[in-house]
Amino acid sequence: MIFAILAVVAGLVLLTFAADQFVLGGARLATSLNMSPIVIGAVVLGFGTSAPELLVSGIAASRGELALGVGNVVGSNVANLSLVLGAAALISPLPLPAKAIGREAPLAFVAAGLFAVLVQGGLSRTEGIIMLMILVAAIGWLLMSGEADVAIDEEFLEDETSVSYEVGRTLVGLVGTVAGAQLLVEGATWIAEDLGLSGGFVGLTMVAIGTSLPELVTAVAAARRNETELIVGNLLGSNLFNSLAVGGAIAVIGPGAVGDDSVAVTGVLLMMVVSTVAILFMLTKRLVVRWEAVVLLLLYITTVATVGTGS
């Protein structure tokens, strides 16, 4: 058990640091190649910030741990719109950009709903391909819309360095992210076996929190600085990629039955409840206030407790 815990901690630390370097290097490379801010925001950062979920879930699916991968998708989506959004709104009320309500919110909700439907009865490669094709169409729509509510930190544009240096940073970040994901999956699997917990529950809780840690830290820091305009857009974008990119990838890599109804049925249902409540809060006055933040945090606790009871 001690080695399993150490593997999880080491995996989380390596995953968090390496993923950050991967995103930073990728964004700076895109900037050096004169890519537009919309491409950097919607594509480069979108994929980069979902790299932890993608790699962790992909590795789990390739090892036959589809439940852990599905649990990570469900848990990350729930955490983004309850734990992360709630924590940020508790610190400072979050204003909603009009584009986030009119574009990212419907996309994220439909993507989560599609994943929720397809995961019932297991996932097939055909369903995975469908999700990936829809993701491409969604990205195309975002690009054609001309703007994306995705924060591009000034860090990406400052301290210009050579292209070769950023290539090295990106490659090292990618290797570190893969290694961290491998350690996290190994440790989480061992803990699940030792404690008699389902892989889906471990994926929804421990692994999902770990892979959502960058979003949580970024959102809380932004809320403390009252730089809240783009937090919601980032979280909705993350859920879009989680549902379609990560969901599609695990279906292609390790198709089959999920084998854990506490996540595939109960967890997915609660994911849609959280998504619905969060979006309803967004629609009221285009502002997420503190009492709504408390409701969202309670929903997160309820989800974990309910799925845990079923595991």
N, C-alpha and C positions, 0 to 999 in steps of 0.2 A: 504493500500500500504506500509506503514511504517513497519508493522509487516511482510509483505511478503519479503521486502528487508532485514530486520534483519534475517529472516529465511534463506535466500540465503547466506548471509555473514557468519552466524554461521555455516551453513552446509558446506560451502567451507573451512572454517578454521578447523572445526572438521574433515572433509574428508581428507584434506591435511596432518594434523598431524597424525591422526589415521592410514591412509593408509601407511605412512612412517614407523610407528611402526610395523604394520602388516607385511610389506615386510622385515624389519630388523629382526624381531623375526623369521619369516619363514625361512629366509636365514641362520640364525645362527643355527636353529634347524636342517636344512638340513646338515650344515657343521658338527655339532656334531654327526650326524648319518652317517658320512663319505660318503655322496653323492658326486659324482664327480662334478667338476666345470661346465661341460656341462649340467648336470641335473639341477644344481642350476640356471645357466644362462638361459637356454631355457625354463624350466618348472616353477621352484619356482618364479624367478623374473618376468618371462613372465606373469604368472597369477597374481602375486602380484601387479605389476605396472598397470595392467588392471582392478584391483579390483574396483576402483572408477567408471569407465565406466560400468562395469558389474553390480554393485549394483544399480547405479542410473537408468540405462536403464531397469534392471529387475524389480525394484520397479515401475517404470513408466508403464511398460507393464502390470504388475499385476493389476494396477489401471485403466486399459483401456486406458492409454495414450500412445498408441503404436507410435504415431507420434513423441512424445517427445523422446522416446527411439531410434527410427530410426534417428532422428535429431542429437542425441548425438553421434551415431556411425559415421554418415556422417561428422558431425562437428569436431569430434576428429581426424578422418583420414585426413581431410582437414587441420586442425590446425597443426598436426604433420609435414606434408610435405610442408607446406607453412609458417605459422606463426613461429613455433618452429625452423624448419630447416633454414628458412630465417633469423631469428633473430640471430641464432648461426653463420651462415656463414657471416653475416654482420660484426660481431665482428672479426672473424678470418676465412679465407678460410678453408673448411673442406676436408681433404683427405679421399678417399674412400678405405677401405680394399677390396682386391680382392674378398673375400668370400661374402661380402655384395652385390656386384654386381652380382656375379654368383649364389647366393642362396637366400638371404633374399629379394632382390628386386623383382625377379620373383614371389616368394611365396606371398609377400605382394600385388603385383599387381593383381595376379590371384584371391586371396582371396577377394580383394575389388571388382573386376569384378564380381565374383560369387554373392556376396551380392547385387551388383547393379542390376543384372539380376533377382534374386529371389525376391527382394523387390517390383518389379513391379506387381501391382495387389494385393498386400498384402502378408503377410507371413503365412505359415501354419506350423503346428507342424512337418510334414514330412520334409519340407524344413529346419526347425531348426535342426532336427536330422541329416540331410545330412551335414549341415555345421559343426556340432560338430564332426561327423565322419571324415570329411576331415581334421579338426583341429588335431585330434588324429594322422592321417596319416602324417600330416606335422611335428608334433612334433617328431614322430618316425623317420622321415627322418633326421631331425636336429640332433637327438641323435646319429643316426648311422653314420652321417658325421664326428663325432668326435670332432667338435669344434663349438662354437657359438659366433658371434660377439656381445655379450651382456656384458656390463660393470658390473663387480662384484667389488663394492667398497671395499677398504681395511677395511672399518668400519665393514663389515660383518664378518671379520676374526679376528679383534682386540678385546681387552677387553673381554676375555672369561668369560662367566657367566654360572650359573647352568642351566641345562635343564629345571628345574621347573620354573625358572625365565623367560626363553625365551618362554615357553608355556604360562605363564601368560601374557607376553608382546603381544604375537600373538593373544590370545583370546581377550584381551582388545582392541588391534588394530582393530580386526575384528568387535567387537561390536560398537566401535566408528565409523568405516567406514560405517556400516549399518545405524547408527543413523544420521551421517552426510549426507548420501545419501537421507535418508527419509526427512530430513529438506530441502535439496536442491530441491528435487522434489516438495514438498509442496509449498515452496516459489516461485519456477519457475512457477508452475501451477497457483498460485494466481496472479502473475504478468501478465502472459499471458491473463488471464480472465479480469483483470482490464484494461489493455491497448488494449485489442482486438487483440492481436497477436496470431498467430497459435502456438500450442504446438511444432510443428516441428521446427519453426524458433527459439523459445526460446531454444530448445534442441541443435540446431546447433550452436548457439552463446553463450549465457550466460552459459548454462550447460556444453557445450563442452569445452569452455575455462577453466572453473573451474576444470573439470576432467582431462584436459591436463596440468594443472598448474605444477604438479611435473615434467613432461617432459620438460616444458619450462624453469623452474628454473634450473634444472640439466644441460640442454644443454647450456644455457647461461653461467652458472658458469664454465663448462668445457671449453667452447670456450675462456673465459677470461683467463683461466690458460693454454691455448694452449694444452689441453688434449682432442683432438678432434677425435682421431682415432675411437672410438666406438659409437659416437653420432648417426651416420646414421644407424648403425646396430640396435641400441636400438629403434629408431623411426620406422624403418621398421618392427621390431618385434612387436612393439605396435600396428601397423596397422593390422598385421596378426591376433593378438588376438582380436582386436576390431571387425574386419569383421566377423570372424568365431566363436569366443567364445561368444562375446556380441551379435552379430547378431543371432547366433543359440539360445542363451538363451532367448532372447526376443520373438523369434518365438515360442519356446516351452511354455513359460510362458503365453504369451498373443497374440496368433495368431489372425489374422483378417486383415481387410483393414487398410492401413495407414491413409487414409482420408486427406492427405495433399500433393498435387502434387508439391507444391513449394519445398518440401524436397525430396519426393519419386522419382520425375522426374528431376526437375531442379537441386536440390542439389546433387543428385546422379550423374548426368551428369557432373557437375562441379567437383565433387570428382574425377572422372576418368580423367578429364582434368588436374587437379592438380597433380594426381599421374603420369600421362604420362609425363608432363613437368618436374617434379622433377626427375624422373628416367632418362629422356634424359639428363638432366644436370649432373646427376651422371656418365653417360656413357662417357661424354666428358672429357677426360684427368683424369678421376677418381678423380675429384676435383669440389667442389661447391664453386664458387668464389663470390665476393661481388656484381657484376652486376646481377648475377643470383639470389642472395639473394633478391635484390630489386624487381626483376620480381616475385619471389615467394610471397613476402609480398603484392605486388599489386594484385596478384591472390587471396590472402586471403580476401583483402578488397572487391574485385570484387564479390567474392562468397557471402559474407555476404550481400552486397548491392543488388545483384540480387535476392537472396532468400527472403530478406526482402521486396523487392518490390512486389514479388509474394505472400507474406503472407497476 
